[in-house]
Amino acid sequence: MHSREPHDPLALTVVSSHVTSEGVVSYLRCACGAWEVRTASLVGSTSRATAAPR
């Protein structure tokens, strides 16, 4: 999947979400391994899965 194409909404899983002073922020993971961060006015995504440092 190209990073500019939207991910299939049915392949996204909400990992975390919380309320901030600017609204709700949700962190989603796609079945392909990419991450998305969504707010009311912004959608950000990664083009590949990366492991968090331990």
SULDAGI-V445476 format. One record per residue. SS is DSSP state (h for helix, s for strand, l for the rest). NEAR is the number of other C-alpha atoms within 8 Angstrom. D_CENTER is the distance of its C-alpha to the mean C-alpha in Angstrom with 2 decimals. Layout:
SS:NEAR:D_CENTER  SS:NEAR:D_CENTER
This chain:
l:3:14.68  l:5:14.91  l:8:12.05  l:4:13.29  l:6:13.23  l:5:10.80  l:7:9.40  l:7:11.63  h:5:10.67  h:4:12.89  h:8:11.15  s:11:7.89  s:8:8.60  s:9:7.97  s:8:8.60  s:7:9.61  s:9:10.45  s:7:13.39  s:8:15.75  s:7:16.70  l:4:19.63  l:5:17.57  s:8:15.91  s:10:13.08  s:12:9.83  s:12:7.13  s:12:4.68  s:13:3.69  s:12:5.35  s:13:7.33  l:8:11.08  l:4:11.58  l:8:9.94  l:12:7.18  s:13:3.91  s:12:1.41  s:12:3.78  s:12:6.26  l:10:9.96  l:7:13.05  l:5:13.64  l:7:10.65  s:8:7.50  s:7:6.61  s:9:5.58  l:9:7.77  l:8:10.60  l:7:11.41  l:8:11.01  l:4:12.74  l:4:14.56  l:4:14.84  l:3:18.48  l:2:20.76
